[in-house]
Amino acid sequence: MPLIETEDAARRLARAIASDLSLYNEEKITRGIQDDTLFDVLAEEIEEGRQLYKSRVAPDLYNKNFYGRAIVDILVKSKRHIRSKVW
């Protein structure tokens, strides 16, 4: 499979991976946000997604941190309705 070479496609892939993490780990995400341990609770899943993302995009796109931004947007910002010590 050829590497993704465009920023738009790289962003879409990053968001798709983050969305899958959200979909399949809702309980862990809720608990992680409530306890302020989100990145500890999902460390393995986030890293697995990061490796998948890295294997699919060109190196210069990987370095633009689209995956990290997607994780924050989808796993944190979209869950701001969950009670937390942080906000």
Summary of the structure (lengths in Angstrom):
residues: 87
radius of gyration: 13.4
end to end distance: 42.0
largest distance: 43.3
contacts: 238
relative contact order: 0.22
helix: 74%
strand: 2%
